[in-house]
Amino acid sequence: MHVNKRQFGTILATILMINLSTLAAAQRSSGSLDLAHGHFRVGFKKYTKDDNTRSYQRLYDWDNKVLARPISISLWYPAEKVSENSILKVDDYMAILKQEEEWESLPNDRILSWFYYDNEKNRKHFELQTKAYKDAEPVKGKFPVVIYAPSYQASSVENFALCEFLASHGYIVISSPSRGTENRFFEGGTIKDIETQARDIEFLIAEALILINADAGKLSVIGFSFGGISNVLAQMRNERIKALVCLDGSIKYQFQKLLSVGYGDVSKVDVPFMFMAQKDIPLSVMVEDNIDTTLNRSFPFFDSLTRSQAYYYKFNDLTHACFSSMGILFQERDPRQDKSEKEIIDSYRWVSTYVMHFLNGFSKGDKSSLQFLADDPANNGVAPGLITLKAKNPIARSLSFEDFHLLARDKGYEDLVELVNTLKKRSAGIVLQEWKLNNLGLQLLFQGKVREGINILSLNTILYPNSANAFDSLAEGYLIQGNKDLAIKNFDLSLKLDSHNQNAISRLNELKGK
């Protein structure tokens, strides 16, 4: 049985609304990508875990057996004590591709024609050595985590060169294949497909939390193509994600679809964001391939960002497929628009370099990397016209009661006056409504958090010293605490502000034995 991914070409064209350059004849020349690797050796592990919350079937096993949904995990990491005979070649990654496509028994000499690529001349790249060593011993210490979300139905190793590059610079990179909920295949770029991949990202976050050398508090997600809309959705609902990178991500092409998700809210994107776009598609190609002619200049998602430090880089020598190392090595070229091999490889090196500086800046706090991002590309040694940059800073907004509550909770509801003074310096327009403070304080009291509730209610009396209700509620808090004297004191204060406060009158009669 022959399963060629060309059967999904029509779907992909609809999903991405761009030309993936799969129909042309020009071929990839041999040679290395020659990325500027860091000082760490790179280890690689491959293993599978089950997601027992979802059911799954392997379509081509023909036994109709229902399984727990398998998550095939690829892991790159800083390593030491490597064995030189354990270095991976490209064909090792291609073997992983066929395993993730659920054709483990397929002979290696049929991989190219069976799956993504159908030109046997590309087989020469199988023997290229990579920078990864299988099962090498990890370096001791903690390293920031990067989750890689692949393109539409693609392998976890589609961008192995970028993943190795980042690991060599001190990152742990973890990825799983892009696949449907119930079986290997997506439905066609539906909301369900986006949510499925976002949930896989969250599965990998949970996996990262148990890796002993992972600093999961510094976690970023890189998404290529379809993975570059799923990672945005994942960040909207998961506060562990601290930064986002989209390699010509579908968020540029399917923004309206994301908004139709119940929790699809751009205001939730409040982390640093980097988008790397393909070159402008020639108008003749757009017309010939029935591509929306506004896509070269339109990016409503980026325009809508208000809470994120955001960077938008356009790589004027790269088409979509060449943002992945598999695309560099094996994708057929489109003679209508693809650049020369040298220009493509030079651009891919810059893609890797800019991703590294973005992660260094926002995961490691490297000020020189932040300056690199802010500088004009020409100042960083980029050839004129190769990359264009558009950046935007988050728009300052007034802090809300919800902001106050989150910060107060993090402080254990202590030192609240100091917190309020600090917030007023940051946002003079912040308003902590009396009724909200009263409600929060009572909620905490009734939850058994008496000290915390009293602290909030006490703050309310400081901010609203003429509120009889504020002192009445604080008195109730002291009553729950068993502090009769302070309860009487605050009921008295409430009654002075409102002589008709029946609750204070009744409570004082009880407490004073009248």
C-alpha positions, -999 to 999 in steps of 0.1 A, spaced: 0 0 0 14 34 -10 7 64 12 20 96 -4 14 129 13 6 145 -20 -30 134 -13 -30 162 13 -17 189 -10 -51 204 -16 -58 205 21 -24 221 28 -30 248 2 -63 256 18 -49 256 53 -18 277 47 -30 297 17 6 297 5 27 277 -20 47 250 -2 69 246 -33 64 209 -38 58 207 -75 90 220 -90 120 203 -104 152 221 -92 171 199 -67 190 204 -35 228 202 -38 249 184 -13 266 201 16 263 209 52 241 236 68 271 247 88 253 263 117 274 281 143 270 255 171 276 262 207 301 246 230 279 217 243 278 183 226 242 173 217 225 142 231 194 127 215 168 103 229 137 88 213 109 73 234 71 70 235 46 78 262 9 72 262 -17 99 267 -43 78 286 -69 106 283 -74 100 246 -82 69 224 -63 61 192 -62 37 164 -33 28 140 -52 28 107 -28 5 88 -27 -23 113 -62 -33 102 -70 -49 136 -93 -20 147 -76 -21 181 -83 10 203 -52 22 221 -42 50 245 -30 78 222 8 73 218 31 104 220 64 98 202 89 121 218 122 134 204 145 150 229 177 170 223 199 182 252 234 193 262 255 162 266 289 150 277 309 118 275 296 111 240 305 80 221 317 89 186 302 57 171 268 69 184 266 100 162 234 102 142 232 104 104 203 120 85 190 85 77 185 79 114 161 108 115 144 95 84 139 62 102 121 81 129 100 97 103 87 63 91 81 52 126 60 82 134 42 77 101 34 42 115 53 23 88 81 10 109 86 -21 87 90 0 55 125 -6 39 146 25 42 152 26 5 115 34 0 112 63 25 116 91 0 90 80 -25 66 67 2 61 98 23 70 134 16 96 135 -11 97 116 -44 131 124 -60 157 97 -54 185 122 -61 180 135 -26 190 101 -11 227 113 -10 218 134 20 209 103 41 246 98 48 253 133 61 264 133 97 244 154 122 255 169 155 235 146 178 247 116 197 222 89 206 216 84 243 246 105 254 249 113 290 232 147 299 253 176 313 245 182 349 227 214 357 195 231 347 187 243 311 157 263 296 132 242 278 120 247 242 91 228 228 90 223 190 56 220 174 60 206 138 41 216 107 9 199 94 11 162 101 49 163 101 75 144 121 90 155 154 124 156 137 115 178 107 137 206 120 164 184 136 192 208 126 176 237 145 169 215 175 205 203 176 217 239 172 197 251 202 207 221 224 244 230 216 237 264 230 223 252 263 187 243 257 166 212 261 144 208 231 114 184 231 91 176 202 63 152 192 48 145 157 19 166 145 -10 141 143 -48 138 146 -67 131 178 -80 96 170 -55 85 143 -24 96 124 -43 121 103 -58 155 109 -93 164 97 -81 192 74 -68 220 95 -100 223 116 -103 239 150 -102 204 164 -68 199 147 -54 231 162 -67 222 197 -53 186 193 -18 199 186 -21 225 214 -30 197 238 1 178 226 22 208 234 7 208 269 15 170 272 51 179 264 51 207 290 41 180 316 69 158 303 94 186 307 84 191 343 98 157 352 131 160 334 157 164 361 179 189 341 151 210 327 144 245 340 107 243 332 102 278 346 119 290 314 98 274 287 93 286 252 75 270 222 86 271 186 60 263 160 65 258 122 36 264 99 5 247 114 25 243 147 27 281 146 -9 285 153 -13 257 178 15 271 199 -3 305 201 -35 287 213 -15 267 238 0 299 252 -34 315 255 -44 289 280 -11 279 296 8 304 317 39 282 318 47 292 282 69 323 286 78 330 249 66 321 214 84 317 181 65 311 148 84 299 117 61 312 90 33 300 113 -3 296 103 -13 323 128 -6 346 98 -30 328 76 -57 314 99 -61 342 125 -99 343 121 -102 306 127 -83 310 160 -107 337 171 -136 313 167 -122 291 195 -140 299 228 -108 311 246 -91 325 214 -83 360 228 -54 380 215 -52 399 248 -40 366 264 -9 367 243 13 386 268 46 369 263 75 378 239 66 368 204 87 363 173 74 357 138 96 348 108 78 351 75 85 337 41 95 360 12 68 378 -7 52 354 -31 53 367 -67 19 379 -79 20 355 -109 25 326 -85 -4 337 -63 -27 340 -92 -16 307 -107 -19 288 -74 -51 306 -63 -35 322 -32 -50 352 -15 -31 382 -29 -34 402 3 -12 377 23 22 394 14 12 425 32 -16 414 57 -9 402 92 -39 410 114 -27 389 144 5 409 147 -14 441 143 -37 431 171 -10 424 197 -10 449 225 5 431 255 36 414 238 71 425 230 68 414 193 92 410 164 82 404 128 111 393 105 106 387 68 132 365 52 133 377 16 152 347 3 131 319 19 99 302 8 78 284 33 92 249 32 128 261 38 122 271 74 128 234 83 160 214 79 141 185 62 128 211 37 163 224 31 177 189 25 148 172 6 121 196 -6 120 201 -43 125 237 -54 100 259 -72 118 275 -102 91 303 -102 103 318 -70 129 298 -50 164 314 -46 197 297 -51 209 270 -27 235 293 -12 209 320 -6 185 295 10 211 280 33 225 315 43 189 325 53 183 293 73 215 301 92 201 335 100 168 320 111 186 298 135 207 327 148 178 350 154 158 322 172 188 316 194 191 353 203 154 356 210 156 326 234 188 339 249 172 373 255 140 361 270 149 328 286 184 336 298 181 374 302 210 381 279 211 418 273 234 416 242 208 392 226 180 417 233 201 444 216 207 421 187 169 417 182 163 454 185 191 464 160 186 468 123 196 435 107 223 452 87 240 462 120 241 424 129 260 416 97 230 406 76 234 412 39 213 442 27 178 433 18 180 398 32 158 404 63 133 432 71 122 439 106 91 453 122 89 454 160 64 467 186 64 472 223 36 462 246 11 490 251 10 502 287 -24 495 302 -40 504 335 -37 477 361 -69 460 372 -83 445 404 -75 411 390 -38 422 387 -39 433 423 -54 400 434 -29 378 416 0 398 431 -16 398 466 -21 361 464 15 356 454 25 376 486 2 355 508 -20 386 512 7 402 534 21 438 532 -9 449 512 -5 487 518 30 485 504 17 465 474 -10 491 467 15 520 468 38 501 444 9 495 420 -2 531 420 33 541 410 31 517 380 -5 526 371 -19 558 386 -53 548 373 -57 516 392 -89 514 412 -95 488 439 -133 490 443 -146 487 478 -172 461 470 -146 439 453 -122 441 483 -152 433 506 -162 404 485 -127 390 483 -121 393 520 -154 375 528 -146 348 503 -113 341 520 -129 341 554 -155 315 543 -128 294 527 -111 292 561 -83 316 552 -91 339 581 -58 357 584 -57 364 547 -94 376 547 -88 399 576 -58 414 558 -79 422 528 -108 436 549 -83 457 569 -69 472 537 -105 480 527 -109 502 558 -77 520 551 -87 528 515 -123 535 524 -122 550 560 -157 564 557 -173 531 548 -195 516 576 -198 483 556 -160 480 554 -156 482 592 -186 459 597 -171 432 575 -137 435 592 -154 431 626 -170 399 613 -136 387 604 -122 393 639 -153 376 653 -146 345 632 -109 347 644 -121 348 680 -107 382 687 -136 397 706 -119 431 715 -111 439 679 -145 428 668 -162 452 692 -138 480 682 -147 477 645 -184 472 651 -183 505 671 -165 522 642 -190 510 618 -219 522 640 -203 557 643 -203 559 605 -239 545 602 -260 547 633 -287 526 616 -264 496 609 -286 469 624 -259 442 621 -235 462 642 -262 470 668 -271 433 671 -235 421 672 -225 447 699 -255 438 721 -244 401 719 -207 408 725 -213 433 754 -240 411 770 -268 436 767 
